[in-house]
Amino acid sequence: MNLLDDRRPDRRDAALALLEALERGRHDAAPRIGITGAPGAGKSTLLDALVRRLRASGRTVGVVAVDPSSRVSGGALLGDRARVRAGVGDAGVFFRSMAARERLGGLADATWPSVAVLAAVFDVVFVETVGVGQSEAEVSELVDTLLFVAQPGAGDVLQFMKAGILEHPDVFAVNKADLGALAERTASELAAGVSLGAHAPSTWQAPVLLVSARDGTGVDALLDALERHRGHLVASGELGERRRRSRGAYVVDALERRYGSYGIEKVGGRDAVRARADSARGAGFEITRELGREIEAAIGGVR
């Protein structure tokens, strides 16, 4: 994973070769679960509770936590790691903190490749993001299931809708259920917002659950909801579609960050890049390298 975060050209090529080998070997069976929510909602504490339950059932867990960045060092502030203690001394849990740096989408540059590596090793992979908002939609293109963690008193239906948080999550959890009526009211507001959407009979409607990371209330039900969503994705065939969209989003993002919109246009634009990624049939990292070489050739070998 250090290799993935290395920006030197020779190390970048080595990282892509590793990722291509993982893709060819189809090492991508692990569920990928994103956790998002406003600061203070208790995402890290709830993640700790989920990890403990999964380890108790014998499953191994990999976690990528995208932390706010230090203005001094540019590195992750490691606030999430301080709260997720389930992996201390446990070889079945791997925790990686990454700095969001200047990314508005809540993800670090190396998150997608890191998730691919962890999915080849662990039974379940979590991605915890910095915050929440419409820019947070980026994480929904990376994971199979997106869990939104709300805190009691977070707002009413209109506020949830304006914040854009009802569009992407697959499961909602109102944390701090031990606060009682306040938590119940927030859960009711979220459920009302979710119900406003149009849902065909065969599609998934996001459940809203009350949980308490502090005393463990509702954690088992939350895990069950996450697993039910995974079953829905597999049965409906949507899992493959989500992975396809995720691959295309990564390829466009990786090329655009390195070469800019000018470089992307040299290979036909964003739509053409996504089409090439779709035709790659899983080799997203390989097509990234191929398109990068085409862009460099088109603009005179600029690296």
C-alpha positions, 0 to 999 in steps of 0.5 A: 500500500505504500507502493500505491501512494508513491508518486515516482513514475517507476513506482507508479508503473510497478503499482499498476502492474500489481493492481493489474495482476489482482484484477486478472486473478479476480480477487474482488469478492470482498464486500466494499462498504462505505461509511459516511456522515457528518463529523460528530455523528459517531462514524468511527465508534460505530465502525469499531462496533461493526469490526468487533462483531465481524471479528467475533464471527471469524471474518477478517476486516480491512479499513481505509479511513480518509482523515482530514489533512494536517495543514502542517505536514499534509498527512492524515490527522489519524483521528479515526484510528484513535477511535477504532480500537478493535484492531489493536493487536489483531492480525485479522484487522488492518487499518490504513489512514489516508489524508484527504488533502484537497479532495472535496469528494472525501476520498484520498487519491490512493483510496480506490487502488487501496480498496482493491488490494484489501479486497484481495486479502480480507473478507470485508472492506470498509471505507470511512470518509471525511465528512458528508455533502453532495461532493461525498457522492464520490464514495458511492462510486467506489463501494458496493454499499454506502452506509450513512450515519446520522446523529440525533437532531441532524435536521428535518426532511427538507434539510436532508434533501438540501444536503443531498444525503438521501440520494446515494446511501443504501442503508441509514443508521441513526447513531446514539439511539440511547438518547431516546426521543431525539434519535427516534425523531431523526430516524422518522425524518430520514424514513420520511425522506427516503419514502419520498423517492419512487421505488419499483417493487424489485428495487432496494429501498434503503432502511433506516435503523436506530443504533447505539455504538456505545452500548451495542444496541442495533449493531447486529440489525445493522450488519444484517441490513448490510448483508441483505443489501449485498444479497440484493446486489448479487441477486439482481445483478446490480453488483457487476454494474456498480463495479463497472461504474466504479472502474470507469469513475476511477479511470476518468478521475485518475487520468484527469488528475494527472493530465487535466481536461486537456489530456482527457480530450486528447483521447476523446473526452470523459465519455470515450474514456468511460467507454474504453474502461467498460470494454476493458472487462475489469482491467481498470488499472491496465486501461489507465496505464494504456490511456495515459501512454496515449495521452502522453504521446498525443501531447508530446511525451509530457509526464 
